[in-house]
């Protein structure tokens, strides 16, 4: 009875959105034209008709041009990112990694698909579930693992940890919920001010979507017509809370007011790839900001301290793993379309496993930061003051 009353009280517009959901299966894309022998010759695929839902905009074409090389590269990268996160999981459970650690197992199609749809010049900023982006945007698996272990070989020299990893094309890893979104809008403003033709992708999760600064960023981005794509990684759950319990409107792609939005099947990497390419073209053609919502799923808890089973059932997680896994979905494509054999894919999996295992062993050999390293990386190189005071008045470091 209570559920009936709640449903009846919802606005009609919202129930209209719920009438037809975006497709979230990982293997619903069809081969349109015969896959050529050449690994570099393009061929066509057709996405499921519900791969995209648009808000105040048309949707991208459902026909996607790919090559065998591209598909194999996507498979290798997704496998490597999952292996890296699984290694981090084991290192944390062995108490070699301490503190906060948020893993993206299950969400590989979003990070790898996003990277495949942009160029090296484009800029990305995200929250604390950031390890795959750090690698894909110019880092290394060893650099990420060493950072998690708190070693000098880490991408932030062992001083940033899981949530603070950066590259010249990746503005982090940010630990404050939603705070990266206005920073992303600022990055986009800088590109427009400087006259650079670059797209900025500012990512956040469904748990951060109700932060006031997110809506303030939307407003300023639209006001200044910024080349910024706001990306909501909707993995269905915040920190112990389902999206439906925390958000009156869970259609996150519709929440930009005057900003058009696109909801995307975030479990199918082909759909992600197509959506990101389309979004990049949108902002670079001076159409202003855009909202992307990738509907995805995380298999683990919100962080390593969260078992992830107190607010959802083990059966739900297992069903997602067995029926909608993004890597297994792409594997099925590759085998059915004649892109690769089962043995060839097993070899790619082995290469990914060996690459991660080697990176872990190298990261373990890296030394921990020394006391003198506490004085470094406080200021951008060349902008340091003459001296810096430490914990006590007499503790002075001269640059």
C-alpha positions in Angstrom: 0.0 0.0 0.0 2.8 2.4 0.9 4.6 1.6 -2.3 1.4 2.4 -4.3 1.0 5.7 -2.6 4.6 6.6 -3.3 4.2 5.8 -6.9 1.0 7.7 -7.2 2.6 10.8 -5.7 5.4 10.9 -8.2 5.2 13.5 -10.9 3.8 12.2 -14.2 6.8 13.4 -16.0 9.1 11.2 -13.9 7.0 8.1 -14.4 7.1 8.8 -18.2 10.9 8.5 -18.0 10.7 5.3 -16.1 8.4 3.7 -18.7 11.4 2.8 -20.8 14.8 2.3 -19.3 18.1 2.6 -21.1 19.6 -0.7 -22.1 22.3 -2.0 -19.7 23.2 -5.3 -21.1 26.9 -5.7 -22.2 26.3 -7.6 -25.4 23.3 -6.2 -27.3 25.3 -4.6 -30.1 24.9 -6.2 -33.6 27.4 -6.7 -36.4 26.0 -4.8 -39.4 28.7 -5.5 -42.0 31.0 -8.4 -42.4 34.2 -8.0 -40.3 37.2 -7.7 -42.8 40.4 -9.8 -42.6 42.4 -6.6 -42.1 42.8 -5.4 -38.5 42.8 -1.8 -39.6 39.9 -1.8 -42.1 36.7 -0.2 -40.6 33.4 -2.1 -40.4 30.0 -1.2 -39.0 28.2 -2.2 -35.8 24.6 -1.3 -34.7 23.8 -0.5 -31.1 20.6 -1.5 -29.3 17.8 1.0 -29.9 17.8 1.8 -26.2 21.6 2.3 -25.9 20.9 6.0 -25.5 18.2 8.3 -24.2 18.3 12.0 -24.9 17.1 15.1 -23.0 16.6 18.2 -25.0 18.8 16.7 -27.8 18.8 14.0 -30.5 20.8 10.9 -29.7 24.1 9.8 -31.4 23.9 7.5 -34.4 23.4 3.9 -33.5 25.7 2.9 -36.3 29.3 2.7 -35.0 32.5 2.4 -37.2 35.2 0.3 -35.5 38.3 -1.7 -36.5 39.5 -5.0 -35.1 42.6 -3.2 -33.7 40.3 -0.9 -31.7 38.2 -3.7 -30.3 41.2 -5.7 -29.3 42.8 -2.7 -27.7 39.6 -2.0 -25.7 39.5 -5.6 -24.5 43.2 -5.6 -23.4 42.8 -2.3 -21.5 39.6 -3.4 -19.7 41.3 -6.6 -18.7 44.4 -4.8 -17.5 42.3 -2.3 -15.5 40.3 -5.0 -13.8 43.5 -7.0 -13.0 45.0 -3.9 -11.5 42.0 -3.2 -9.3 41.9 -6.9 -8.2 45.6 -6.6 -7.3 44.8 -3.5 -5.2 42.0 -5.4 -3.5 44.4 -8.2 -2.5 47.1 -5.8 -1.3 44.6 -4.0 0.8 43.4 -7.2 2.4 47.0 -8.1 3.1 47.3 -4.7 4.9 50.0 -3.5 2.5 47.6 -0.7 1.4 46.0 1.4 4.1 43.5 4.2 4.3 40.9 5.0 1.7 40.7 2.8 -1.4 37.8 2.9 -3.9 37.9 0.3 -6.7 36.1 0.4 -10.0 35.7 -3.3 -10.7 32.6 -3.7 -13.0 32.9 -0.1 -14.3 35.8 -0.7 -16.8 33.7 0.1 -19.9 33.3 3.7 -18.7 37.0 4.6 -18.1 38.3 2.7 -21.1 35.5 3.7 -23.4 35.9 7.4 -22.4 39.6 7.3 -23.2 39.0 5.7 -26.6 36.6 8.5 -27.6 38.8 11.5 -26.8 42.2 12.7 -27.8 45.4 13.2 -25.8 44.9 16.9 -25.7 41.5 16.6 -24.0 41.3 17.0 -20.2 39.7 14.8 -17.5 39.0 15.2 -13.8 37.2 12.8 -11.6 36.5 11.8 -8.0 38.2 9.2 -5.9 37.4 6.1 -7.9 40.2 7.2 -10.2 42.8 4.4 -10.7 42.0 3.4 -14.3 41.8 7.0 -15.4 45.2 7.7 -14.0 46.8 4.9 -16.0 44.9 5.6 -19.2 45.7 9.4 -19.1 49.5 8.9 -19.1 50.3 7.0 -15.9 51.4 3.4 -15.4 50.0 0.5 -13.4 53.2 0.4 -11.4 52.8 4.1 -10.7 49.3 3.6 -9.3 50.1 0.5 -7.3 53.2 2.2 -5.8 51.1 5.2 -4.9 48.6 3.0 -3.1 51.5 1.4 -1.2 52.9 4.8 -0.3 56.2 4.4 -2.1 58.4 6.9 -3.9 57.7 5.2 -7.2 54.1 6.3 -7.0 52.6 8.8 -9.4 52.3 11.3 -6.5 55.6 10.0 -5.0 53.8 8.1 -2.3 52.2 11.2 -0.7 48.8 11.3 -2.3 47.4 7.8 -1.9 44.4 6.3 -3.7 42.4 9.5 -4.1 45.1 12.0 -5.3 46.8 10.8 -8.5 47.5 13.2 -11.4 49.1 13.4 -14.8 49.5 16.4 -17.2 46.2 15.4 -18.8 44.4 14.1 -15.7 43.5 16.5 -12.8 42.9 13.7 -10.3 41.6 11.9 -8.1 39.8 14.3 -5.7 38.8 13.3 -2.2 36.0 15.8 -1.4 32.6 14.6 -2.7 31.6 16.6 -5.8 34.4 19.2 -5.4 36.0 18.2 -8.7 33.0 19.3 -10.7 33.5 23.1 -10.2 37.2 22.5 -10.8 36.3 20.8 -14.1 34.2 23.8 -15.1 37.1 26.0 -14.3 39.4 23.9 -16.4 36.9 24.3 -19.3 36.8 28.0 -18.7 40.6 28.2 -18.9 40.6 26.4 -22.3 38.0 28.7 -23.7 39.8 31.8 -22.4 43.1 30.6 -23.9 41.4 29.7 -27.2 42.3 26.0 -27.0 40.2 23.5 -28.9 40.0 21.0 -26.0 37.1 19.2 -24.4 37.0 18.9 -20.6 35.3 15.9 -19.0 34.3 16.4 -15.4 33.2 13.1 -13.8 31.2 12.5 -10.6 29.1 9.8 -9.2 25.4 9.5 -8.5 26.2 9.9 -4.8 27.7 13.4 -5.5 24.9 14.4 -7.8 22.9 16.3 -5.1 25.8 18.5 -4.1 25.0 22.2 -4.4 28.4 22.9 -6.1 27.4 20.5 -8.9 24.4 22.6 -9.8 26.4 25.8 -9.4 28.8 24.4 -11.9 26.0 23.5 -14.3 24.8 27.1 -14.1 28.1 28.8 -14.7 29.0 26.3 -17.5 25.8 27.2 -19.3 26.1 30.9 -18.6 29.6 31.0 -20.2 28.9 28.3 -22.8 31.9 26.3 -21.7 33.3 23.2 -23.6 32.6 21.0 -20.6 31.0 17.5 -20.6 29.7 16.7 -17.1 29.8 12.9 -16.7 27.7 11.1 -14.0 28.9 7.6 -13.4 25.7 6.1 -12.1 26.7 2.8 -10.5 23.3 2.7 -8.7 24.6 3.1 -5.2 26.3 5.8 -3.1 28.0 5.0 0.2 25.6 2.5 1.5 22.5 4.1 -0.1 20.7 3.3 -3.4 20.1 6.1 -5.8 16.4 5.8 -5.3 16.7 6.5 -1.6 18.9 9.6 -2.0 17.6 11.3 -5.2 14.1 12.4 -6.0 15.1 12.3 -9.7 17.4 9.4 -10.6 17.4 10.4 -14.3 20.7 12.3 -13.8 21.0 13.2 -17.5 17.9 15.4 -17.1 19.1 17.4 -14.2 21.0 20.1 -16.0 18.0 22.4 -16.6 19.0 24.2 -19.8 21.9 21.8 -20.4 21.0 18.9 -22.8 21.7 15.4 -21.5 22.4 11.9 -22.8 21.9 8.7 -20.9 24.1 5.8 -22.0 24.4 2.1 -21.5 27.6 2.1 -19.4 28.0 -1.6 -19.5 28.5 -1.8 -23.3 31.9 -0.2 -24.2 30.8 0.3 -27.8 28.0 2.5 -26.6 30.3 4.4 -24.3 32.9 4.9 -27.1 30.2 6.3 -29.5 28.6 8.6 -26.8 32.0 10.1 -25.8 33.0 10.8 -29.4 29.6 12.5 -29.9 29.9 14.5 -26.7 33.4 15.7 -27.6 32.2 16.9 -31.0 29.2 18.7 -29.3 31.3 20.9 -27.0 34.0 21.6 -29.6 31.4 22.8 -32.0 30.5 25.6 -29.5 27.2 24.1 -28.5 27.9 24.6 -24.8 28.1 22.1 -22.0 26.5 18.7 -22.0 25.5 16.1 -19.4 26.4 12.4 -19.9 25.0 9.7 -17.6 26.6 6.3 -17.8 24.4 3.7 -16.2 26.9 1.2 -14.8 27.5 -1.1 -11.8 30.2 -1.6 -9.2 30.7 -5.2 -8.0 32.4 -4.3 -4.7 31.5 -2.0 -1.9 31.8 1.8 -2.0 35.3 1.5 -0.6 37.3 -1.3 0.9 35.7 -0.8 4.3 32.2 -1.4 2.8 31.3 -5.1 2.2 28.7 -3.9 -0.3 26.1 -6.4 0.8 24.1 -4.6 3.5 22.1 -2.5 1.1 21.8 -4.9 -1.8 21.6 -8.7 -2.1 24.5 -11.0 -3.0 22.1 -12.5 -5.7 21.9 -9.1 -7.4 25.6 -8.7 -7.5 26.1 -12.2 -8.9 23.4 -11.7 -11.5 25.2 -8.6 -12.7 28.5 -10.3 -12.8 27.1 -13.3 -14.7 24.8 -11.6 -17.2 26.0 -8.0 -17.7 29.7 -7.9 -17.2 31.4 -5.4 -19.7 34.5 -7.5 -20.3 32.6 -10.7 -20.9 30.2 -8.8 -23.2 33.0 -7.6 -25.4 34.6 -11.1 -25.3 31.4 -12.5 -26.8 31.4 -9.8 -29.5 35.0 -10.6 -30.5 34.4 -14.3 -30.7 31.1 -14.1 -32.5 32.3 -11.6 -35.1 35.5 -13.4 -35.8 37.7 -10.7 -34.5 39.6 -13.1 -32.2 39.5 -16.7 -31.1 39.0 -17.9 -27.5 42.7 -18.8 -27.4 43.8 -15.4 -28.6 41.7 -13.7 -25.9 43.1 -16.0 -23.3 46.6 -14.8 -24.4 45.5 -11.2 -24.0 44.2 -12.0 -20.5 47.5 -13.7 -19.6 49.4 -10.7 -20.9 47.3 -8.4 -18.7 47.8 -10.6 -15.7 51.6 -10.8 -16.2 51.8 -7.0 -16.7 49.9 -6.3 -13.4 51.9 -8.9 -11.5 55.2 -7.5 -12.7 54.0 -3.9 -11.8 53.1 -5.0 -8.3 56.5 -6.6 -7.7 58.3 -3.5 -9.0 56.1 -1.2 -6.9 56.9 -3.3 -3.7 60.6 -2.7 -4.3 60.2 1.1 -4.4 61.3 2.8 -1.1 59.0 4.7 1.1 59.3 8.6 1.1 62.0 10.1 3.3 61.4 12.9 5.8 62.9 15.5 3.5 60.3 14.6 0.9 57.7 16.3 3.1 59.0 19.7 1.9 58.5 18.9 -1.8 55.4 19.1 -4.0 53.8 21.8 -1.8 54.2 24.5 -4.5 54.4 24.2 -8.3 58.1 24.1 -9.2 59.6 27.5 -9.5 56.9 29.2 -7.4 58.2 28.2 -3.9 58.6 30.9 -1.3 62.2 31.5 0.2 61.4 29.3 3.2 58.7 27.1 4.8 58.0 26.7 8.5 57.4 23.3 9.9 55.6 22.1 12.9 57.6 24.3 15.3 58.9 27.8 15.0 62.5 26.6 14.8 61.8 24.1 12.1 62.6 25.9 8.9 63.2 24.6 5.4 64.9 26.9 2.9 64.2 26.4 -0.8 
